């Protein structure tokens, strides 16, 4: 993507070029913004590229969200999500009311039955009157019991049906939040999870964001074609998922970039995780089983940052992104934790590219 105000740095990979363009235009490094710039950069939709280019240095988040809504339908997804939440809430309320009604009917039936039993046990001066009353109450009780049983069965059936609807809605939302190629969480789900992290400050002290980028991925696509590139993306995703803790949140954050959100780990443990992911991929054989063609080696650069001292999700992502940049600028196929001094090196690096 070329703009009148942005000079594209040469000799670096597509992810770095996109990050450069975003920073040059003052765009926040959010996953949804990366998605927009990635699609604009690769030129798959010329109209989208023109719209983003026309923003120049005047881009606001509202402008970007409006373009994303127009081209990607993100707003429609949000509407679906809101409808899903409302439906689930209503279903829960109905299920609760049905259970209460079922319990009430059962209690009422029990009360009538006990009353009938007590009357049957009482003696009275008017045997005929008492017998008629008993017969009347018995019929009423029998009718109520029969109706109650039928109603309870109906409520149970409706509960089962609504439970099935709720499961279908949950599955729909899961699919909407899943990247179809890698089966990991997609950008939108990652964006939501990042924002949600800062709703629970007590957990931030042990929360980290790891960003992983495939080295020289553009060269892989150019050499072997996009179908091979897609298979490599899927394989890399599987290795990352298998290497990460079971409770870690793993996502495809954009293009060839992946993200892992981990909780309850020290910086030393997070670094060990990064190394485990890196070495696992370094040791993975990327070979076509039919032709014998070797697509490797495939390596990754990894950067991570701790959430503890970050003010919001944007800052956490920015720090991890800077650490990732330093890993790639430091030779690739390595891991780097964020350090404050990296900001200066990062700024110098972009000044060199701009020059």
N, C-alpha and C positions, 0 to 999 in steps of 0.2 A: 504494500500500500504506500503510494507516494502522496505527500501533501505539499502544499506550497511553503509550509513552515517547518516541515520535518525532513531532514536529510537522513536517508537510511544508511546505517553503518555497514560497511562491507566486510566480507570474510567471516561472519559469525552466523550462527544457526538461526532458524526462523523464530524460535521462542525468544531469543535475545533481541532480535530485530523488532518483534512485536512489543516486547517490554520497553524497548527504546522509544518506539513511536508513542506508546501510552504515556510515558514519563515526559516526553517532549511536549505533549499536548496537555500535560497537567491532569491526566486521568488517573483516578484512584485504582490501585491494583487489585480490584475485586474479580473473582472468577467470572462473573457474568460480563464484565467489561472485556476480559481477556477473550471470552467466547466471541463477542462482537467483533473485536479487532482481528481475531484469527480468521474469521469468515471474510472480513473485508480485505485482509492481507492476501489470502490465497486467491481472491478474485472469483470465487464460485458464483457470486451474485454481483454483477457490475453495478446494479442500482444501489446495493448496499455499500459498495466501495465508494461510490460517488457521494452518497449521503454522509458517510463518516469523514471523507476527505474534506468536504465542504465546511465541516465544523471548525477546522484549523485549531487555533489555540483558544477558541471560545467555547469549547465543549463543556457542558455542565452535565451532572449526573442525570438530571431530568431529560436533557436532550438524548443522552445515550439510552436511557430506559425507554423513551418514546420510540426510538429507532428499533430497539430490540423487540418491543411489543409489536411493531409493524411487521417486522421481517420474521421473527421467531414465534410470535404468539405467546410471549411470557405472561401477558396479562390474562389471557384465556386460561393458562395453567393455574394462575393464582385464583381465578374465579372458580375453577373446578375444585381446587383445594379447599376454598372457603365453603363451597357447597358440600363437599365431602365432610368437613368438620361439623357443619350444621346438621346434616343427615345423621351422622353418627350420634350426635347429642340427642336428637329427637328419638332415634331408635332406642337409645339407652333409657330415656324417659318413659317411652312406651313399654319397654320391657319391665321397668320397675313398677309401673302402674298395673301391668298385667299380673305380676307376681303378688302385689298387694291385694288386688281384686280376688285372685285365686285364694289367698290366705283368708280374706274376709268371708268368702263364700263357704270355705271349709269350716271356719269358726261358727258361722250362722247355722249351718247344717248340724253341727255338733250340738249347738245350744237347743235347737228344736228337738233333736233326738233325745237329749237329756230331759227336756221338759215333758215330752211325751212319756218317757219312762217313769218320771215322778208322778204324773197324773194316773198312770196305770196302777201305781203302787198305793194310791190314796183310796180310803173308803169314803162313802158319802151317803147322805140320807136318801138322795134321789139317784138310784142306780141307773135308771133310763137316761136321765139328763147327763150323768157323768159318762155313761157309755157313748152317748151321741157326741159329746165334746171330745172324748178320746178318739172316736172314729174320724171326726172332722180334722182334729190335729194330726192324726196319723196320715190321713190322705194328703194334707198340706205338707207334712214333713216328707212323705214319699215323693210328692211332686217336686218339692224344693230340692231334695237330694238328687233326683234324676236330672233336674235342670242344672243344678250346681255341677254335677259330674260332667254333663255335656259341655257346659260353659268352660269348666276347667280344662277339659280336653281341647276345646277350641283355642283357649289361651295358650296352652302348651304348644299346639301346632303353629300358631301365629308367632310365638317366641322363636321356634325353630326356624321358621321362614325368615324372620327379621334378622336372626343371627347369621343366616346364610347371606342375606343382602349385605350386612355389615362386613362379612369376610370378603365378599366380592369387591366392595368399595375399598377396603384396606389393600387388597391385591392390586386394584387399579392404581392407587396412589403409589404403591411400591414400584410398579412398572414405570409410572411417570417420573419417578426419582432415580431410575436405573439407566446407566449408559448401555445402549443396546449392543455395542461391540465387545466391551470388556466385562459386562455384568457387574461392574462396580457402581457405587453411587455416582450420579452425574453432577455436573457443575451446579445445577440449581439446588440439589440436595446438600452439596458441600457448602454453598453460600449460606443456606439456612442453618446448617450445623455450626458454622463459624460464628454467625450472629448469636445463636443460642448459647454459645460458650460463656459469653459475658453477662448472661442473665443469672449466672450462679458463680459469683466472685469467689466463694469459698473453695471451689475446685481448681481455680486458675493456677494456684501455686505449684501444682503437679501436672499441668497440661502443657503439651508441646505440639507444634505444627511442623511436620516434615514435608518438604517439597522434593520431588524426584523428577528429573528430566533425562530423557534418553539422549545420549550423546550422538551427534551427527545423524539425527534421524532423517533429515531432509536428503542426505546423501543415500541413505538406505532406500527411501522412496524413489529417488531419481535413478538409482542403479537397478533395483529389482522390481519396481512398480508398486502402486498403492495396495493391491491385494496382499502382497507379501508384507508390506508395512502394517496392514491391519492385523495380520496373523501375529506379527512380532508384538504389536501393542497388546493383543489379547494374552500372549504368553507372558509378557512382562507384568501385566496386571495380575495374572495368576501367581507368579512368583512373589510379588509384593504382598498379596493377600495371604499367601501361605507363610511368609516370613514374619508378618506383623502379628501382634497379640490378637487373640480371638475377639476381645472386646474393643479393639481399635476401629476407628472409622476410616475406611479406605475409599478414595474417590479418584476418578479421572477428572482433574481440574481443568483441563483444556489441552487439545492437541496431543502432544507426547509428554505432557506434564501430569504427574500423579501427586496425590496428597494423602498423608496419613495423620490423623489426629489421635494422639495417645494421652491417656490420663494415668496418674499414679506412678509415674516413672521419673527418676532423677535425670539430670543432664547426662551423666555418665551412662546410664541405662539407655537413654535415647540415642546417644552416639553409637553404642553397641548395636542397637537395632538398625541404625542407618548402615553400619558396616555389614551387618548380616544381610540386609537387602542388596547392597552393592556387590558383595562377594558371591552371593547366590546367583545373581544375574550374570556376573562375570564368568561363572563356572557353568552356565547353562548353554547347551549346544543348540544353536539355531540352524538346523540343517533340514533340507527337503528330503523326506524319507523316500520319495519316489525317484528323484533325479540325483540325489546326493550333493546338490549345491549347498554350500555353507554360506549362510547369510551373516555369520558373526565375524569377529566377536561383537556382541552388543553390550555396551556398558552404560552406566548412568552416573550422573552427578547429583549429589544430595546436599541440601541445606536445611537447617532446622533452627527454630527459635522457641524460647520458653514464653508462655503467655503471662507469667507472673507480673512482669513490669510493663506490660502493654496496656494502653488505655482502651483499645477497641479491636475489633476483628481486622480492620484495615491495617493497623499498625503491626499486628501479629503477622499478617500475610506479607507485609512489606519487609519486615525483618527476615523472615524465612526466604523471601525472594532475593534479598541482598546476599544472604549466605549462599544461596544456590548460585547466584551470579559469580561470587568469589570462587566457588568450587569449579565452575566451568572455566573461569578465567585463570584458575590456578593449574590447569592441565587436564581437567575432566577426570572421570572415573575416580572420584574421591568424595569425602564427606566433610562438610564444614558447619560448625555451630556458629550462630550469629554472635559477633563481638562488636561493641560500639565503634571501634576503629575502622570497621569495614565501611562505614558510611563515607568516610573520607576517600578511601581507595575506590569505592564505587563511583563517587562523584568524579574523581580524576579519570577513571576509565571512560565515563561517558563524555567528558571534555575532550579526550583523545579522539573518540569516535566522531564527535561533532566537528573537530578540527579537520 
